[in-house]
Amino acid sequence: MLGLCLLVCGVVMLVLPGQGLITMLIGLSLIPFPGKHRIERDLLSRNSVRSTLNWIRIKANKEPFIFD
């Protein structure tokens, strides 16, 4: 239920201020469905999503993700 709520909020944040793609990615990761890993790979292939994830990790004093 939480995953669905985050997915809907992410879609809304695409037109309103906020991190819509990141919220959608978190929501999708919580919902089990066929083709989930392909969609996650497609979202993570975007440079804006990658840079935002690494920015969040740097703010939390963590090492940035290494994407292949």
Backbone hydrogen bonds, N-H to C=O, Kabsch-Sander energy under -0.5 kcal/mol:
donor,donor_aa,acceptor,acceptor_aa,energy
5,C,1,M,-2.1
6,L,2,L,-2.5
7,L,3,G,-2.1
8,V,4,L,-2.2
9,C,5,C,-2.4
10,G,6,L,-2.3
11,V,7,L,-1.9
12,V,8,V,-2.1
13,M,9,C,-2.3
14,L,10,G,-0.6
14,L,11,V,-0.9
15,V,12,V,-1.3
16,L,12,V,-1.4
20,G,13,M,-0.5
20,G,18,G,-1.3
23,T,19,Q,-2.2
24,M,20,G,-2.4
25,L,21,L,-2.2
26,I,22,I,-2.2
27,G,23,T,-2.4
28,L,24,M,-2.8
29,S,25,L,-1.9
30,L,26,I,-0.9
30,L,27,G,-0.7
31,I,27,G,-0.6
31,I,28,L,-0.8
33,F,31,I,-0.5
36,K,33,F,-1.3
39,I,35,G,-1.7
40,E,36,K,-2.3
41,R,37,H,-2.2
42,D,38,R,-2.1
43,L,39,I,-2.3
44,L,40,E,-2.5
45,S,41,R,-1.0
46,R,43,L,-1.3
50,R,46,R,-2.1
51,S,47,N,-2.7
52,T,48,S,-1.8
53,L,49,V,-2.5
54,N,50,R,-2.4
55,W,51,S,-2.1
56,I,52,T,-2.3
57,R,53,L,-2.0
58,I,54,N,-2.4
59,K,55,W,-2.2
60,A,56,I,-1.2
61,N,58,I,-1.7
62,K,57,R,-2.8
67,F,65,F,-0.6
